[in-house]
Amino acid sequence: MSTQLDTSRRAFTTSQAIEMKAQGEKITVLTAYDFTTARLLDSAGIDIVLVGDSASNVFAGNETTLPMTLDEMIYHVRAVVKGVHAATGRAMIVADMPFMTYQLSSEDALKNAGRLMKETGCHAVKLEGGAAVAPAVKRITEVGIPVMGHLGLTPQSIYKFGSYKVRARDEHEAETLLHDAKLLEESGAFAIVLEKIPKALAEKVTRSVGVPTIGIGAGNACDGQVLVVNDMLGLNNAFKPRFVRRYANLEQVISDSVKQYVADVKRRDFPNESESY
């Protein structure tokens, strides 16, 4: 008899994520920034749709995630919520809190998290960092807003790190990350993203906390995995991080399709008689 949870009927929740960790069932997460993509992801059975501030990069063309504003994030999250609801409505929707919307104070973080929830209909928010943001995580979760943490390579701190290299290779940083993971759990986080850290450390963290870990470039011992949807669909083949597996080559498909469209219009083949009224 299978021990897997029946995830085909009910909406995905924080408690279900924790149940899946306990039963050893992997959690699937992908990003989305628009209605159409969110509808497709939910229809395909994704557990969690993360509206990442990576929209700053892949949607707006910025070099980092830092320019993303709260109003811009609200715009994207609203579209994603509508897309999920237009499909099965099962996926949990988690919204990134943009840079400087939670770092100033716990009360400021609570106010901005509340805006994200009230104005979009998302189910949870995500914050980057460990001990420095733990008070904000605690304050936000105290009022009933679920929080996902994020440790390791935290893109909002890219100017502090100076590069996108693997984090926590040395013993001190690894121990700090493990401590931060436990602190986030104690502060109320229901899950923790582990980005670009050694797989042995990710496995140790996963064993050490009772909440799910979601890996991205952190090996397969994590309780779930997340990728930027544009990366896994091959929409930008110039970007080739080691941890991304491409499940399609949509850059080529789209390019070829547009070229064919241009050619068809130029030679008066489109629209033809069957495509006219």
C-alpha positions in Angstrom: 0.0 0.0 0.0 1.4 3.4 -0.9 2.3 5.8 1.9 2.2 8.9 -0.4 -0.4 11.6 0.4 -3.3 12.1 -1.9 -2.4 15.5 -3.2 -4.8 15.5 -6.2 -7.9 16.9 -4.5 -7.1 19.3 -1.7 -5.4 22.7 -1.7 -1.8 22.6 -0.7 -1.1 23.9 2.8 1.7 24.5 5.2 0.6 21.6 7.3 0.6 19.4 4.2 4.2 20.4 3.4 5.2 19.3 6.9 3.3 16.0 6.5 5.1 15.4 3.2 8.5 15.9 4.9 7.5 13.4 7.6 6.5 10.8 5.0 9.5 11.4 2.7 7.5 12.7 -0.2 9.2 15.5 -2.2 7.7 18.9 -2.5 7.7 20.6 -6.0 8.1 24.3 -6.4 8.5 26.6 -9.5 8.4 30.3 -9.9 5.8 32.2 -11.9 5.2 35.9 -12.6 2.1 35.9 -14.8 -1.5 34.5 -15.2 -0.7 32.1 -18.1 2.3 30.5 -16.6 0.6 30.1 -13.1 -2.4 28.5 -14.7 -0.2 26.0 -16.5 1.9 25.2 -13.5 -1.1 24.6 -11.3 -2.8 22.4 -14.0 0.4 20.3 -14.2 0.3 19.5 -10.5 2.9 21.8 -8.9 2.7 22.0 -5.1 3.9 25.5 -4.6 4.1 28.5 -7.0 6.7 31.0 -5.8 6.3 34.5 -7.1 9.9 35.4 -6.8 11.6 38.8 -6.8 13.6 37.1 -9.6 10.9 38.8 -11.7 13.3 41.7 -11.5 15.8 39.7 -13.6 13.7 37.5 -15.9 10.7 39.8 -16.4 12.1 43.3 -16.1 15.7 42.7 -17.2 17.4 44.1 -14.2 20.9 42.8 -13.1 19.8 42.0 -9.6 16.6 41.5 -7.6 17.1 44.7 -5.6 15.0 47.1 -7.8 11.8 45.1 -7.3 9.3 47.2 -5.4 6.4 46.1 -3.2 3.8 47.5 -5.6 5.5 45.7 -8.5 5.4 42.4 -6.5 1.8 42.9 -5.7 1.1 43.3 -9.4 2.8 40.0 -10.3 1.3 38.1 -7.3 -2.3 39.2 -8.2 -1.8 37.8 -11.7 -0.4 34.5 -10.4 -3.3 34.1 -7.9 -5.8 34.6 -10.8 -3.9 32.0 -12.9 -3.9 29.4 -10.2 -7.6 30.0 -9.5 -8.3 29.6 -13.2 -6.9 26.1 -13.1 -7.4 23.7 -10.2 -6.7 26.2 -7.4 -4.6 23.6 -5.6 -1.1 25.1 -5.6 0.0 27.2 -2.6 1.2 30.7 -3.7 4.2 32.1 -1.8 5.3 35.7 -2.5 8.8 37.1 -2.1 9.1 40.2 0.1 11.2 42.6 -1.9 14.5 44.1 -0.6 13.9 46.7 2.2 10.3 45.7 2.9 11.2 43.7 6.0 14.7 44.7 7.1 13.9 48.0 8.8 11.8 46.7 11.7 9.5 43.8 12.6 6.5 46.1 12.5 7.5 47.4 9.1 7.8 43.8 7.9 4.4 42.9 9.3 2.8 45.9 7.6 4.3 45.0 4.2 3.5 41.2 4.6 0.0 42.2 5.4 -0.3 44.3 2.2 1.0 41.3 0.2 -1.6 39.0 1.7 -4.6 41.4 1.7 -4.0 42.9 -1.8 -3.2 39.7 -3.7 -4.8 36.7 -2.0 -1.4 34.8 -1.7 -1.0 32.2 1.0 2.5 32.9 2.4 5.5 35.2 2.1 9.2 34.5 1.9 12.1 36.4 3.5 15.8 36.1 3.0 18.2 35.8 5.9 18.8 34.2 9.3 19.2 35.7 12.7 18.8 39.3 11.4 15.3 38.6 10.2 14.2 36.1 12.8 12.3 38.7 14.8 10.4 39.8 11.7 9.6 36.1 10.9 8.3 35.7 14.5 6.2 38.9 14.4 4.7 38.0 11.0 3.8 34.5 11.9 2.4 35.6 15.3 -0.6 37.2 13.4 -1.2 34.1 11.2 0.8 34.9 8.1 2.9 31.8 7.0 6.6 32.6 6.3 9.1 30.7 4.2 12.7 31.3 5.0 15.7 31.5 2.6 19.3 30.8 3.5 22.6 30.2 1.7 23.0 32.4 -1.4 20.5 35.1 -0.8 20.2 37.2 -3.9 19.2 40.4 -2.1 22.6 40.3 -0.4 24.6 39.9 -3.7 26.5 43.1 -3.2 27.6 41.9 0.2 28.7 38.5 -1.1 30.3 40.0 -4.2 29.5 37.0 -6.4 27.0 34.2 -7.0 29.4 31.5 -5.9 28.5 28.6 -3.6 28.0 29.7 0.0 28.8 28.0 3.4 31.8 26.0 2.2 33.9 27.0 5.2 33.1 25.6 8.7 32.1 28.9 10.3 29.6 29.9 7.6 28.2 26.3 7.6 27.7 26.3 11.4 26.1 29.8 11.1 23.7 28.6 8.4 22.7 25.5 10.5 22.1 27.8 13.5 20.0 30.2 11.4 17.9 27.3 10.0 17.0 26.2 13.5 16.3 29.8 14.5 14.0 30.3 11.6 12.1 27.2 12.6 11.8 28.4 16.2 10.6 31.7 14.9 7.7 30.1 13.1 8.9 29.5 9.5 7.0 26.6 7.9 9.7 25.9 5.3 13.3 27.1 4.4 14.8 27.5 0.9 18.5 26.4 0.8 20.2 28.0 -2.2 23.6 27.1 -3.6 25.2 25.4 -0.7 27.1 22.1 -0.5 24.8 19.1 -0.6 26.3 17.5 2.5 25.4 20.7 4.5 21.9 20.8 3.0 21.4 17.2 4.1 22.6 18.0 7.6 20.2 21.0 7.8 17.3 18.9 6.4 17.9 16.3 9.1 18.2 19.0 11.9 15.0 20.9 11.4 11.4 19.7 11.5 10.2 21.9 8.7 10.7 21.2 5.0 13.8 22.4 3.2 13.5 23.4 -0.4 16.7 23.2 -2.4 18.0 25.1 -5.4 21.6 24.1 -6.1 21.7 22.2 -2.8 21.6 18.6 -3.8 18.8 16.0 -3.6 18.5 15.4 0.1 16.3 18.5 0.6 12.6 17.9 1.2 11.7 19.6 -2.1 13.2 21.5 -5.1 12.6 24.9 -6.7 13.7 26.3 -10.0 13.1 29.6 -11.8 10.5 28.5 -14.5 12.3 30.5 -17.2 15.5 28.5 -16.5 14.0 25.0 -16.5 12.0 25.8 -19.7 15.1 27.0 -21.5 13.9 30.5 -22.2 17.4 31.9 -21.9 20.1 29.5 -23.1 22.9 32.0 -22.3 22.2 31.4 -18.6 23.6 28.0 -17.7 24.0 27.5 -13.9 25.1 24.0 -13.0 22.1 23.3 -10.9 19.5 23.9 -13.6 18.1 21.0 -15.6 16.5 22.2 -18.8 13.2 20.4 -19.5 12.6 22.2 -22.8 14.3 24.6 -25.2 11.7 27.2 -25.6 14.2 29.9 -26.7 14.7 27.9 -29.9 11.0 27.0 -30.2 9.9 30.6 -29.9 12.7 31.9 -32.2 11.8 29.4 -34.9 8.1 30.1 -34.6 8.5 33.9 -34.9 10.8 33.5 -37.9 8.2 31.2 -39.5 5.5 33.8 -38.8 7.6 36.6 -40.3 8.2 34.5 -43.4 4.5 33.5 -43.8 3.3 37.1 -43.5 6.0 38.4 -45.9 5.0 35.9 -48.6 1.3 36.5 -48.1 0.7 33.0 -46.9 -0.8 34.2 -43.6 -3.7 34.5 -43.2 -4.9 32.0 -45.8 -8.5 31.4 -46.9 -9.3 29.1 -44.0 -8.1 31.7 -41.5 -10.2 34.5 -43.0 -13.8 35.5 -42.6 
